[in-house]
Amino acid sequence: MAAVATKAESATTVGPRIRALRDAMGLSLRDLAERSGVSAPMLSQVERGETSPTLAVASKIASGLELTLSQLLRLDEGQHVVVSRAAARRHSERGGHRFEELTPPLPGQRADVSLHVLEPGATTGGREDPPMHEPGSRETAVVLAGTLVLIVDGTRHELQEGDSVTFDADLPHHFENEGAEATRFLAVIAAGLRRS
């Protein structure tokens, strides 16, 4: 089968896109290999631009990334639209902290939006929560319901319904719900924006 090749696509553009998608989903090469049926060494070669995948391999990779082949090959086009359906979003729940990713993992995307629910007494930042954000990241949180406490680098900030806060997300931080009812908040993380 022919390798993936159009004037807009080559191994040098498909590979970084696949890696960006994989990273955005928090997948290792081994994880994507298991999800796609494409070997980790082959995935590594594709990501590094050492080889261009055949259409069959690209289709398997797209499936492992929860995309169609068309989406994988055209994600960087300015007019492309990706709808994130509520039923298909990635959800997690850990110790009274529920969150769902509202934005799909797109290559080159520098902002992610997530919806969080903290039960009374619950906190974020547990061992299994998403990792600390990359250097230069900023986070904005908007309280939709309830009250929220943000602790950034040891400093406490109390937020009420309707309040928002923006902070350097590469500093140690976590959210707490000290209220008697569940707290809902949106978090927007923009990567690499802070100037030192």
N, C-alpha and C positions, 0 to 999 in steps of 0.2 A: 504494500500500500504506500502511496506517496507521502512524503513528509509534509508537515504543515508548512506552507510557504505562500505568502501573498506579499504584495509590495509593502503592506503595513506590518507584516508579521515576519519574524525570523527567530532563530534560536536566541538572539540577544534581547528580544522583547518579550517572548513568551516565558522564558526562564525566570527572569526577575518578577514577572507578574505572578507566576505560580508560587514562588517563594514568598512574596508579599501576602498572598491569600493564605498560604499555609501558616505563616507567622501570625496573621490577624486572627486566625481561628485557634491559635495556641497549639498547633499540631507539630509534632516532630516528623522527620522524614519517615521514620518507622510507622508512625500513626497514619500518615497519608498513604504509605505503601499498603498497609492493611486495609484501609478504606477503599483504595482504588484498584488494587490488584497489580500495580506497577511496582517493580522492585525498588528498594531504597537506592541502590547504586544508579539505576537508570534515572530516577527522580533527581538525584544529585547532579548527574551530568546535564540533564535538561535545565535545572535551575542555574547552573554555572554557565550555560550557553555553549557547552561543549558539543551538544547534539540537538537537533530539532526533532521533536516527537512526531511519529506518524499520526495520522488522523485517528487511528484506533487507540493509540496510547494517549493522545491528547483527550480523547473522549472519556477514557477511563479516569484520567487525572481530574477532568472537569466533574465527573460523577463523584469522585472522592472529596471534592471541594463543594459539593452540593450545588453545582452549577450545570447549565447546559453547555455543550461545546461552543455554541454561538456566543454565550455570555463570556466564557473564558477567553475567546479570541477577540472580543470587541469591547471589553470592559473599559479601555482607556479612551474610547470615543466620547467626545463632548456631549453628544445628544443621547447617549445611552441612559436608560432609566432602569433601575432595579427596585422593584417593589418588595418590601419585606412583609410578608403575610403574618398575621398574628399567630396562626396555628403552626407556622414553620419556624418561628424564632427560637433561638437557643435560650434555654431556661436553666437555672441552677438554684438549688436551695441548700443552705448550710446553716444549721443552728439558729433558726429564726430569721435568717437573712435570705430573702428570695430576690433574684434579679434576672432580668432578661435583656439580651442585646437587641436594641431596636434597629441598628444599622447593620446591613450585610457586610461581610468582610471583602472589601474592594482594594485592589492594589493601589498604592499611592494615596489612599485615603488617610488624611491626617486628623480626623476627628471621629469619635465613636460616641453614640448616645445609648444609655442604658436606663432602665426603669428598676428601681429598688423598693422593696418593702421590708421594713425592719419591725419585727414584733416587739412588744414591750420587753425591755431588758437586753435586747439583742444588739450586737455590734458587727461592723464590717471589719475587714482586715485579718480574718482568721487564717489559719494555716492553709486552707484550701480555697481561699478567695483569690481573685485575679492578682497577679504579681504587681509589685510597685511599678509605676509608670516610668518610661524612658526619660533620660535627662532632658530638661527643658520643657517637659509636659506641663500643661495647665489643666485644671479641672474646674468646671462650674457645676454647682449643685443647686437645684430649685426644689424647695419643699412644697409638695402638692397637698399633703394632708398630715396633720399631727405636728409634733415638735422634733427637732433634730439637734444633736450636739456634734460638732466637728472638732476633732483634736488634731492640730497640725503642728508638728515639731514641738509637742509638749504644751502648746497654747490652746485653750478651750474657747469655742465660739458657739453660742446658743442661737438657734434659728427657729422661727415660728412659721406657720403656714403662710406661703406667699413670699417668704424671704429667699434670697439667693446669695451665694458666696462663690468667689473665684479665688483659687490658690494654686501655688506651685505644687503640682502633684508628684514631683519626684522627691519631695520631703516625706518623712514618716508621717502617716496620717490614718485616721479611721473615723467612722461615724458611729454614734450611739443613740439608742432610743431610750431615754429615761422616763418617758411618759407612760400613761396607763393604756394607751391605744396604739394600734399599728401606725407607723409613719411611712408615707410614700414620698419618694423623691426621684427626680430625674438627675442623671449625671452626664455631663458632656466632657469628654477628655480630648483635648487638642494636643497633639504631639509636637515636640521640638520648637515651641514658640518663644520661650523665655530667652532673653538676651542677658548674658552675664557681664 
